[in-house]
Amino acid sequence: MVRTSDVLLILVAILFPPAAALIVTGCSCDLLINIILTCLGYIPGHIHAFWLIYKKIKAEERYGRGGFYYVGSGQFVPGPGYQEAQQPAYYGATGH
């Protein structure tokens, strides 16, 4: 589910891709990569910024809003206190 904040982030990425990368990743290597890609060509900077936003949206779906940390290379990990729902083990073909 795309939130209003994600739509605003996409608009920022359209106007200035490094600003969107800064918002998503903070001051990281991905910000430097995005600045370089934007200098080399505006479209590569857009693609990278949109990829970072996509990864952030997927992390929000998986861990909940604010329940994750960015660790680099488009990877997000769960924050402290996150517990995945335990699924019962099914050993038969029927799933019961």
N, CA, C and O atoms as a GROMACS GRO file, in nm:
protein
  384
    1MET      N    1   0.085  -0.117   0.000
    1MET     CA    2   0.000   0.000   0.000
    1MET      C    3   0.089   0.124   0.000
    1MET      O    4   0.178   0.138   0.085
    2VAL      N    5   0.066   0.211  -0.093
    2VAL     CA    6   0.146   0.333  -0.104
    2VAL      C    7   0.082   0.442  -0.019
    2VAL      O    8  -0.037   0.470  -0.031
    3ARG      N    9   0.162   0.503   0.067
    3ARG     CA   10   0.115   0.607   0.157
    3ARG      C   11   0.139   0.744   0.094
    3ARG      O   12   0.212   0.757  -0.004
    4THR      N   13   0.078   0.845   0.153
    4THR     CA   14   0.094   0.983   0.106
    4THR      C   15   0.241   1.024   0.113
    4THR      O   16   0.290   1.093   0.024
    5SER      N   17   0.311   0.981   0.219
    5SER     CA   18   0.452   1.016   0.231
    5SER      C   19   0.535   0.954   0.118
    5SER      O   20   0.634   1.013   0.074
    6ASP      N   21   0.495   0.835   0.072
    6ASP     CA   22   0.566   0.772  -0.039
    6ASP      C   23   0.540   0.847  -0.169
    6ASP      O   24   0.630   0.860  -0.252
    7VAL      N   25   0.419   0.897  -0.187
    7VAL     CA   26   0.388   0.975  -0.307
    7VAL      C   27   0.471   1.104  -0.307
    7VAL      O   28   0.524   1.143  -0.411
    8LEU      N   29   0.481   1.170  -0.192
    8LEU     CA   30   0.564   1.290  -0.183
    8LEU      C   31   0.711   1.258  -0.209
    8LEU      O   32   0.782   1.336  -0.272
    9LEU      N   33   0.755   1.143  -0.160
    9LEU     CA   34   0.893   1.101  -0.185
    9LEU      C   35   0.917   1.078  -0.334
    9LEU      O   36   1.023   1.110  -0.385
   10ILE      N   37   0.819   1.022  -0.403
   10ILE     CA   38   0.831   1.002  -0.548
   10ILE      C   39   0.836   1.136  -0.620
   10ILE      O   40   0.913   1.152  -0.715
   11LEU      N   41   0.757   1.232  -0.575
   11LEU     CA   42   0.762   1.367  -0.636
   11LEU      C   43   0.898   1.432  -0.614
   11LEU      O   44   0.952   1.497  -0.704
   12VAL      N   45   0.955   1.414  -0.495
   12VAL     CA   46   1.090   1.466  -0.469
   12VAL      C   47   1.190   1.398  -0.561
   12VAL      O   48   1.281   1.463  -0.613
   13ALA      N   49   1.174   1.266  -0.582
   13ALA     CA   50   1.265   1.193  -0.669
   13ALA      C   51   1.256   1.241  -0.813
   13ALA      O   52   1.356   1.241  -0.885
   14ILE      N   53   1.138   1.282  -0.857
   14ILE     CA   54   1.122   1.334  -0.993
   14ILE      C   55   1.195   1.467  -1.007
   14ILE      O   56   1.261   1.491  -1.108
   15LEU      N   57   1.183   1.552  -0.906
   15LEU     CA   58   1.245   1.684  -0.913
   15LEU      C   59   1.396   1.680  -0.892
   15LEU      O   60   1.471   1.743  -0.966
   16PHE      N   61   1.441   1.605  -0.790
   16PHE     CA   62   1.583   1.600  -0.758
   16PHE      C   63   1.615   1.466  -0.693
   16PHE      O   64   1.600   1.451  -0.571
   17PRO      N   65   1.659   1.367  -0.771
   17PRO     CA   66   1.681   1.231  -0.721
   17PRO      C   67   1.773   1.221  -0.598
   17PRO      O   68   1.742   1.141  -0.509
   18PRO      N   69   1.883   1.296  -0.588
   18PRO     CA   70   1.966   1.283  -0.468
   18PRO      C   71   1.894   1.320  -0.338
   18PRO      O   72   1.926   1.264  -0.233
   19ALA      N   73   1.799   1.412  -0.344
   19ALA     CA   74   1.724   1.447  -0.223
   19ALA      C   75   1.640   1.329  -0.176
   19ALA      O   76   1.629   1.304  -0.056
   20ALA      N   77   1.580   1.256  -0.270
   20ALA     CA   78   1.502   1.138  -0.233
   20ALA      C   79   1.594   1.030  -0.177
   20ALA      O   80   1.558   0.962  -0.080
   21ALA      N   81   1.711   1.013  -0.235
   21ALA     CA   82   1.807   0.914  -0.184
   21ALA      C   83   1.851   0.953  -0.043
   21ALA      O   84   1.869   0.865   0.042
   22LEU      N   85   1.869   1.081  -0.018
   22LEU     CA   86   1.907   1.128   0.116
   22LEU      C   87   1.797   1.098   0.218
   22LEU      O   88   1.826   1.057   0.330
   23ILE      N   89   1.673   1.119   0.180
   23ILE     CA   90   1.561   1.094   0.270
   23ILE      C   91   1.550   0.944   0.303
   23ILE      O   92   1.526   0.907   0.418
   24VAL      N   93   1.568   0.860   0.203
   24VAL     CA   94   1.552   0.715   0.223
   24VAL      C   95   1.670   0.655   0.297
   24VAL      O   96   1.652   0.577   0.390
   25THR      N   97   1.793   0.690   0.256
   25THR     CA   98   1.911   0.621   0.308
   25THR      C   99   1.991   0.701   0.408
   25THR      O  100   2.076   0.645   0.477
   26GLY      N  101   1.966   0.830   0.419
   26GLY     CA  102   2.050   0.913   0.503
   26GLY      C  103   2.182   0.938   0.431
   26GLY      O  104   2.194   0.917   0.310
   27CYS      N  105   2.280   0.983   0.506
   27CYS     CA  106   2.412   1.009   0.447
   27CYS      C  107   2.486   0.877   0.435
   27CYS      O  108   2.552   0.832   0.529
   28SER      N  109   2.475   0.815   0.319
   28SER     CA  110   2.533   0.683   0.298
   28SER      C  111   2.601   0.676   0.162
   28SER      O  112   2.602   0.772   0.085
   29CYS      N  113   2.656   0.561   0.136
   29CYS     CA  114   2.721   0.538   0.007
   29CYS      C  115   2.619   0.546  -0.107
   29CYS      O  116   2.653   0.588  -0.218
   30ASP      N  117   2.495   0.505  -0.080
   30ASP     CA  118   2.392   0.512  -0.183
   30ASP      C  119   2.362   0.656  -0.223
   30ASP      O  120   2.325   0.682  -0.337
   31LEU      N  121   2.376   0.749  -0.131
   31LEU     CA  122   2.359   0.890  -0.164
   31LEU      C  123   2.468   0.934  -0.262
   31LEU      O  124   2.439   1.001  -0.361
   32LEU      N  125   2.591   0.896  -0.234
   32LEU     CA  126   2.702   0.930  -0.324
   32LEU      C  127   2.682   0.866  -0.461
   32LEU      O  128   2.706   0.930  -0.564
   33ILE      N  129   2.638   0.742  -0.462
   33ILE     CA  130   2.611   0.673  -0.590
   33ILE      C  131   2.503   0.748  -0.667
   33ILE      O  132   2.515   0.766  -0.788
   34ASN      N  133   2.399   0.791  -0.598
   34ASN     CA  134   2.291   0.862  -0.666
   34ASN      C  135   2.336   0.996  -0.720
   34ASN      O  136   2.296   1.036  -0.829
   35ILE      N  137   2.420   1.066  -0.645
   35ILE     CA  138   2.472   1.194  -0.694
   35ILE      C  139   2.555   1.172  -0.820
   35ILE      O  140   2.542   1.247  -0.916
   36ILE      N  141   2.640   1.070  -0.820
   36ILE     CA  142   2.723   1.040  -0.937
   36ILE      C  143   2.636   1.002  -1.056
   36ILE      O  144   2.658   1.049  -1.167
   37LEU      N  145   2.536   0.915  -1.033
   37LEU     CA  146   2.447   0.874  -1.142
   37LEU      C  147   2.368   0.992  -1.197
   37LEU      O  148   2.346   1.002  -1.318
   38THR      N  149   2.326   1.082  -1.110
   38THR     CA  150   2.252   1.200  -1.156
   38THR      C  151   2.342   1.292  -1.238
   38THR      O  152   2.297   1.351  -1.336
   39CYS      N  153   2.468   1.303  -1.199
   39CYS     CA  154   2.562   1.385  -1.276
   39CYS      C  155   2.593   1.322  -1.412
   39CYS      O  156   2.609   1.393  -1.511
   40LEU      N  157   2.600   1.190  -1.416
   40LEU     CA  158   2.627   1.121  -1.542
   40LEU      C  159   2.508   1.125  -1.637
   40LEU      O  160   2.525   1.124  -1.759
   41GLY      N  161   2.392   1.130  -1.582
   41GLY     CA  162   2.270   1.136  -1.662
   41GLY      C  163   2.152   1.140  -1.568
   41GLY      O  164   2.147   1.067  -1.469
   42TYR      N  165   2.058   1.225  -1.598
   42TYR     CA  166   1.947   1.244  -1.506
   42TYR      C  167   1.863   1.117  -1.490
   42TYR      O  168   1.814   1.088  -1.381
   43ILE      N  169   1.846   1.042  -1.597
   43ILE     CA  170   1.765   0.920  -1.594
   43ILE      C  171   1.825   0.813  -1.504
   43ILE      O  172   1.751   0.753  -1.426
   44PRO      N  173   1.956   0.784  -1.509
   44PRO     CA  174   2.011   0.685  -1.415
   44PRO      C  175   1.992   0.723  -1.268
   44PRO      O  176   1.970   0.636  -1.184
   45GLY      N  177   1.999   0.851  -1.238
   45GLY     CA  178   1.973   0.897  -1.102
   45GLY      C  179   1.829   0.872  -1.061
   45GLY      O  180   1.801   0.836  -0.947
   46HIS      N  181   1.737   0.892  -1.157
   46HIS     CA  182   1.596   0.864  -1.130
   46HIS      C  183   1.574   0.716  -1.103
   46HIS      O  184   1.506   0.679  -1.007
   47ILE      N  185   1.631   0.632  -1.186
   47ILE     CA  186   1.613   0.487  -1.172
   47ILE      C  187   1.663   0.442  -1.035
   47ILE      O  188   1.596   0.364  -0.967
   48HIS      N  189   1.779   0.490  -0.995
   48HIS     CA  190   1.835   0.451  -0.866
   48HIS      C  191   1.747   0.501  -0.751
   48HIS      O  192   1.723   0.428  -0.656
   49ALA      N  193   1.700   0.624  -0.759
   49ALA     CA  194   1.614   0.679  -0.653
   49ALA      C  195   1.483   0.601  -0.645
   49ALA      O  196   1.436   0.571  -0.535
   50PHE      N  197   1.423   0.569  -0.759
   50PHE     CA  198   1.298   0.493  -0.758
   50PHE      C  199   1.320   0.352  -0.704
   50PHE      O  200   1.232   0.298  -0.638
   51TRP      N  201   1.436   0.293  -0.733
   51TRP     CA  202   1.468   0.161  -0.680
   51TRP      C  203   1.479   0.166  -0.528
   51TRP      O  204   1.429   0.077  -0.459
   52LEU      N  205   1.543   0.268  -0.475
   52LEU     CA  206   1.553   0.284  -0.330
   52LEU      C  207   1.416   0.303  -0.266
   52LEU      O  208   1.388   0.247  -0.160
   53ILE      N  209   1.330   0.380  -0.330
   53ILE     CA  210   1.195   0.402  -0.278
   53ILE      C  211   1.117   0.271  -0.280
   53ILE      O  212   1.044   0.240  -0.186
   54TYR      N  213   1.130   0.195  -0.388
   54TYR     CA  214   1.063   0.065  -0.398
   54TYR      C  215   1.106  -0.028  -0.285
   54TYR      O  216   1.023  -0.094  -0.223
   55LYS      N  217   1.238  -0.033  -0.259
   55LYS     CA  218   1.288  -0.119  -0.152
   55LYS      C  219   1.235  -0.073  -0.016
   55LYS      O  220   1.205  -0.156   0.070
   56LYS      N  221   1.222   0.058   0.005
   56LYS     CA  222   1.169   0.112   0.130
   56LYS      C  223   1.022   0.074   0.146
   56LYS      O  224   0.980   0.037   0.256
   57ILE      N  225   0.944   0.083   0.039
   57ILE     CA  226   0.803   0.047   0.046
   57ILE      C  227   0.788  -0.102   0.079
   57ILE      O  228   0.701  -0.140   0.158
   58LYS      N  229   0.872  -0.186   0.018
   58LYS     CA  230   0.867  -0.330   0.047
   58LYS      C  231   0.904  -0.357   0.193
   58LYS      O  232   0.845  -0.444   0.256
   59ALA      N  233   1.001  -0.283   0.248
   59ALA     CA  234   1.039  -0.300   0.388
   59ALA      C  235   0.924  -0.257   0.479
   59ALA      O  236   0.901  -0.321   0.582
   60GLU      N  237   0.851  -0.151   0.444
   60GLU     CA  238   0.736  -0.108   0.523
   60GLU      C  239   0.628  -0.214   0.522
   60GLU      O  240   0.563  -0.238   0.624
   61GLU      N  241   0.607  -0.279   0.407
   61GLU     CA  242   0.507  -0.384   0.399
   61GLU      C  243   0.546  -0.504   0.484
   61GLU      O  244   0.461  -0.568   0.546
   62ARG      N  245   0.674  -0.534   0.488
   62ARG     CA  246   0.719  -0.653   0.560
   62ARG      C  247   0.733  -0.630   0.710
   62ARG      O  248   0.689  -0.713   0.790
   63TYR      N  249   0.793  -0.517   0.749
   63TYR     CA  250   0.824  -0.493   0.890
   63TYR      C  251   0.733  -0.393   0.959
   63TYR      O  252   0.740  -0.377   1.081
   64GLY      N  253   0.648  -0.326   0.885
   64GLY     CA  254   0.563  -0.222   0.942
   64GLY      C  255   0.632  -0.088   0.933
   64GLY      O  256   0.754  -0.079   0.914
   65ARG      N  257   0.554   0.015   0.947
   65ARG     CA  258   0.610   0.150   0.933
   65ARG      C  259   0.706   0.180   1.049
   65ARG      O  260   0.667   0.174   1.165
   66GLY      N  261   0.829   0.212   1.015
   66GLY     CA  262   0.930   0.247   1.114
   66GLY      C  263   0.991   0.128   1.186
   66GLY      O  264   1.068   0.146   1.280
   67GLY      N  265   0.958   0.007   1.144
   67GLY     CA  266   1.009  -0.112   1.212
   67GLY      C  267   1.132  -0.170   1.147
   67GLY      O  268   1.155  -0.291   1.157
   68PHE      N  269   1.213  -0.087   1.081
   68PHE     CA  270   1.329  -0.138   1.009
   68PHE      C  271   1.439  -0.033   1.005
   68PHE      O  272   1.417   0.085   1.031
   69TYR      N  273   1.558  -0.080   0.972
   69TYR     CA  274   1.675   0.006   0.955
   69TYR      C  275   1.736  -0.019   0.818
   69TYR      O  276   1.734  -0.131   0.768
   70TYR      N  277   1.790   0.087   0.760
   70TYR     CA  278   1.861   0.074   0.633
   70TYR      C  279   2.006   0.037   0.661
   70TYR      O  280   2.073   0.104   0.739
   71VAL      N  281   2.054  -0.070   0.597
   71VAL     CA  282   2.192  -0.115   0.620
   71VAL      C  283   2.281  -0.098   0.498
   71VAL      O  284   2.400  -0.128   0.506
   72GLY      N  285   2.228  -0.053   0.388
   72GLY     CA  286   2.308  -0.030   0.268
   72GLY      C  287   2.271  -0.123   0.155
   72GLY      O  288   2.212  -0.229   0.178
   73SER      N  289   2.305  -0.083   0.035
   73SER     CA  290   2.280  -0.162  -0.086
   73SER      C  291   2.133  -0.199  -0.103
   73SER      O  292   2.102  -0.307  -0.153
   74GLY      N  293   2.045  -0.112  -0.063
   74GLY     CA  294   1.903  -0.138  -0.078
   74GLY      C  295   1.848  -0.241   0.019
   74GLY      O  296   1.738  -0.292  -0.002
   75GLN      N  297   1.921  -0.272   0.124
   75GLN     CA  298   1.880  -0.373   0.220
   75GLN      C  299   1.827  -0.308   0.348
   75GLN      O  300   1.888  -0.216   0.402
   76PHE      N  301   1.714  -0.357   0.393
   76PHE     CA  302   1.656  -0.312   0.518
   76PHE      C  303   1.646  -0.432   0.612
   76PHE      O  304   1.616  -0.543   0.568
   77VAL      N  305   1.671  -0.411   0.740
   77VAL     CA  306   1.662  -0.518   0.839
   77VAL      C  307   1.561  -0.475   0.945
   77VAL      O  308   1.539  -0.355   0.966
   78PRO      N  309   1.498  -0.572   1.012
   78PRO     CA  310   1.400  -0.536   1.115
   78PRO      C  311   1.466  -0.465   1.232
   78PRO      O  312   1.582  -0.491   1.265
   79GLY      N  313   1.391  -0.376   1.292
   79GLY     CA  314   1.438  -0.304   1.409
   79GLY      C  315   1.423  -0.388   1.534
   79GLY      O  316   1.370  -0.499   1.528
   80PRO      N  317   1.468  -0.336   1.647
   80PRO     CA  318   1.454  -0.411   1.772
   80PRO      C  319   1.307  -0.429   1.808
   80PRO      O  320   1.225  -0.339   1.788
   81GLY      N  321   1.276  -0.544   1.860
   81GLY     CA  322   1.139  -0.572   1.901
   81GLY      C  323   1.051  -0.629   1.792
   81GLY      O  324   0.936  -0.663   1.818
   82TYR      N  325   1.103  -0.641   1.669
   82TYR     CA  326   1.023  -0.699   1.562
   82TYR      C  327   1.019  -0.850   1.577
   82TYR      O  328   1.123  -0.914   1.593
   83GLN      N  329   0.899  -0.905   1.571
   83GLN     CA  330   0.884  -1.050   1.577
   83GLN      C  331   0.795  -1.093   1.462
   83GLN      O  332   0.684  -1.044   1.446
   84GLU      N  333   0.846  -1.186   1.382
   84GLU     CA  334   0.765  -1.239   1.273
   84GLU      C  335   0.658  -1.331   1.330
   84GLU      O  336   0.680  -1.398   1.431
   85ALA      N  337   0.545  -1.335   1.264
   85ALA     CA  338   0.437  -1.424   1.307
   85ALA      C  339   0.483  -1.568   1.289
   85ALA      O  340   0.533  -1.606   1.184
   86GLN      N  341   0.466  -1.646   1.391
   86GLN     CA  342   0.507  -1.786   1.386
   86GLN      C  343   0.402  -1.867   1.310
   86GLN      O  344   0.283  -1.864   1.344
   87GLN      N  345   0.446  -1.939   1.209
   87GLN     CA  346   0.359  -2.026   1.132
   87GLN      C  347   0.372  -2.168   1.184
   87GLN      O  348   0.484  -2.214   1.209
   88PRO      N  349   0.261  -2.238   1.200
   88PRO     CA  350   0.273  -2.378   1.244
   88PRO      C  351   0.336  -2.462   1.135
   88PRO      O  352   0.315  -2.439   1.016
   89ALA      N  353   0.413  -2.560   1.177
   89ALA     CA  354   0.480  -2.648   1.081
   89ALA      C  355   0.380  -2.750   1.029
   89ALA      O  356   0.313  -2.818   1.107
   90TYR      N  357   0.371  -2.760   0.899
   90TYR     CA  358   0.284  -2.859   0.835
   90TYR      C  359   0.370  -2.969   0.777
   90TYR      O  360   0.461  -2.944   0.697
   91TYR      N  361   0.343  -3.090   0.817
   91TYR     CA  362   0.424  -3.203   0.771
   91TYR      C  363   0.350  -3.291   0.672
   91TYR      O  364   0.409  -3.385   0.619
   92GLY      N  365   0.225  -3.263   0.645
   92GLY     CA  366   0.149  -3.344   0.551
   92GLY      C  367   0.121  -3.269   0.423
   92GLY      O  368   0.151  -3.150   0.412
   93ALA      N  369   0.066  -3.337   0.328
   93ALA     CA  370   0.036  -3.278   0.199
   93ALA      C  371  -0.087  -3.189   0.204
   93ALA      O  372  -0.106  -3.106   0.114
   94THR      N  373  -0.171  -3.203   0.305
   94THR     CA  374  -0.295  -3.126   0.311
   94THR      C  375  -0.279  -2.990   0.377
   94THR      O  376  -0.362  -2.902   0.357
   95GLY      N  377  -0.175  -2.970   0.455
   95GLY     CA  378  -0.154  -2.843   0.521
   95GLY      C  379  -0.233  -2.827   0.648
   95GLY      O  380  -0.244  -2.716   0.698
   96HIS      N  381  -0.288  -2.936   0.702
   96HIS     CA  382  -0.365  -2.929   0.829
   96HIS      C  383  -0.291  -2.996   0.940
   96HIS      O  384  -0.339  -3.000   1.053
   0.00000   0.00000   0.00000
